[in-house]
Amino acid sequence: MAYPDLFKQMLEWMPFVLKGFLLNILMSMLAIAIGTTLGAFLGFGQISPQPSVRVPSKIATQLFRNAPWLVLLFYCIFLMPYQVTIFNTTIQLPSWLRATIGFSFPVAANFSEIVRGAVKSVPYGQWEAAEALGYSRRTTLFKIILPQCITRMIPPWMNLYSLLLTATPLSMVVGVEEALGRTQAAVQAQGDSRVLIPMYLALLIIFFLYTWPINRLSLALERRFRTK
C-alpha cells in the first residue's frame, strides 16, 4: 500500500509544482523576446563595416556568450534595484523579473551569433550583384539578404529557446519560486524521503514534455529548409 500513498502525495503537490513551471515558461518567453531584440542589434553590429560599431558588438557578444549564465544571473539579481521610481510612481522589480533580465543577456549574445552566421551563409556574390545594381548596403541587407536568412535562423532560435527554458531553474539559487524551487519545497514539506526521486523525476518529465516537441519541430524545419 506504500506505492498508492506515494502516488497520492505526488498528485496533491503537482498543482503547486505546475504553478511554478508556469513561471518558468513566463520567464523564458520574456527572456527570449528581450534577448532576440537585443541580439538582432548585436548581430547587425557584428557585420557592420564600421569598426566603431563592429568591434564593440563583437566584444559584447563574446563576453555574454561565454560568461556562465549563473554569474550573469547573480549580477542582475544583486546589482539591479529592487524598485524604481518613475514620475513619483514606485514600481517593484521582483526577483523573477530581474532574473529574466539576467537570462536575456546570454540569449542576446547567442542570437547575435545566429544572425551573424545566417547573414554570412548567404553567398557574397549576392552582395556584389546588389551593389552592381545600385542598391545601398542597408537595402541589400533588409530586402535581399535577410529574407533568405529568416528560415535559416528559425531552427537554431527554437533550440536556443529550449536551452533557455531548461536554464531557468538556475533562478532558484537566487530565491525565485519556480518549478525546481517548489519541487524542493514540496519534498521538504512532506518529510518523506521516498518522494524525493519520484518528485524530481516528475519535474524532469514536465520539462521534457514541453521542450521535446519544440526540438522535434526545430529538426523538421531544419530538414525542410535544407532541401530548398
N, C-alpha and C positions, 0 to 999 in steps of 0.2 A: 504493500500500500504506500510505500515511500515515494515511488515514482509519480503516481497521480497527485499526491500532495505537492511534490516539487513542481510539477507542471502547473498546478493551480496557482502556486505562489508566483511563478513567472508570468502567467496571464494577468494576474492582479497588478503587476508592476509595468506591464508593457505599455499601457496608455501614457504613463509617466515618462517612460523612455522615448516613446514616439513623439511626444511634445518637444523633447529635447532635440530629436532628429529634425523636426521642422525648423528649429533654429539653425541647425547645420545647413539645411537647404537654403534658408534665407540669407545666411552669411555668404554662402558660396555664390548665390545669384548676384548679390550686391557686389561682391569682390570681383566676379568675372566681368560685370558691367563696367565698374570703375577701371579695372585693370586693362580691359580691352580698349577703352577710350584712351587712357594714358599710353598704352603700348602702341597704339596706332601712330600717335605723335612721335614716340621714340623711334619707331620703325622707319617712318618717313625721314626723321632726323638722321638716322644712320646712313641713308642713301643720298643725303643732301650733298651737292657738290661744294658747299661752303664749309670749310674746316671749322669755323666758329660754331656751326650747328652740328656737324657730323661728329666731331671729337667728343663734346660733352654727352651727346646721345649715346655713343659707344661706351663711354666710361660708366654712365648711369645704368645702361643695360647690363654690362658685365658685373657691375657691383651688386645690383639687386638680384641678378640671375644666379650668382654663385654664393651669395650670402645664405646662411641657414635660415629657414623660414621662422624657426622659433626665436632666433635672435631679433629678427625684424619685428616679430610679434611683441617681444618684451619692450623694444624701443617705443613702439606705438602705444602700448598699454601704459607705460610709466612716464613717458615724456609728453604725451598729449594731455591737455587739460581735461578735468572731469566735467567741466561745464564751460560754456561760452556765453557771453552776453552780447546781444545784437539789438540795438535800438531799445535799450532798457528792458529787453526780454531775455531771461536766462534760459538757456537750452542745455539740458543734461546730455552728456555723452556717455551712455552705458558701456560697460566693458565689452559687450559683444560687438558694438558698433566700432569701437577703437580697434578691436581685434580684426574686424572686417577690413578696415583701412590698412592694417598691417599685412593682411594677406594680399591686398591689391598690388603692393609693390613687386613681389616676385612674379605675380601674374602678368603685370605690365611688362616686366623685363622679358619674360618668356614669350609673350605675344609680340613684342618688338622683334625678336629673332624670327618668329613665324612670318611677320610682314617682310622683313629684310630677305629671308630665304625665298619667299614666294616671288618677290619682285626680281631677285637675282636669277631665278629659274627661267624667266622669260628670255628668249634669245635676244642678245644685244642688237642683232640686226633690225629688230622692230623699232628700237630707239633711233637707229640711224635712218631707217626708212621714214619715220615720222619727222625727223629733223630735215630730211631732204624735201619733204612736202611742205615745210614751213611751219610745222606745229611747235609751239613752245614746250619746254620741259614739263610744265605743270599740266598742260592739255594732254600731252603724251601719257603722263603718269595716270591721270584720273579718267581719261576716256579710252585709252588703248591698253595700257599695261594692267591697271587694277582690275578691270572686268575679267581678265584672264586669271587673276590671282585669287579671286574670291573662292572658286571651287578648290583651289589648292590649299587654302588656309582653313577651310571648314573642318576637315578631319583632325588636324593637329590641335585646332582650337577646342574641339569637343573632348579630345584626350586631355587637354590642359584643364578643362572644367572637371573631369573625373578626378584628376590628380588633386585639384584644389579641394574638392569635396572630401576626399579621404584625408586631407591635411587639416581640415577644420577641427578635428578633435584635439589638436595641439592647444587650442584655446582654453581647454580645461585647466591647463597648467597655470593660467593667469586668472582663473576664477569664473570663467564663463560656464553657465549651466547648460551645456549642450548634451548630446546623447551619451557620450562617454562618461561625462561627469555625473549624469543622472543614473547611469548603469552602476557606477561605483557607489553612489548614494543608496541605490536600491539594494545592492548586495550587503552593504553595511547595516542597513535598517532591518533586514531580515535576520541577520545574525546566524545564518545557516551556511556553513562552508560548502555544502553540496550545490548551492545555486550559483557559485562563483563561475565555474566553467560554462554551464548552460546559458547564463545571462550574457556573458561576453560572446559566446557563440551566436546567440540570437542577434546581438548587435552587429556582429560580423555579417550575418546573413542579410540584415536590413540594409547595410551599406552595399553589399554585393548586388542585391535585387534592384537597387537604384542605379548603380553605376554600370552594371553589366550590359543592359540594353543600349546605353549610350556608347559604350565601347564597340558593341556589335554594329550599331548604326554607323559609327565612325569608320570601321573597317569596310563596310559595304559601300559607303560613299567614296572611300579611297580607291577601291577597286573599280567603281563605276567611272570616276573621273580619270583614272589612269588609262582606261581604254579609249578615251576620247582624243 
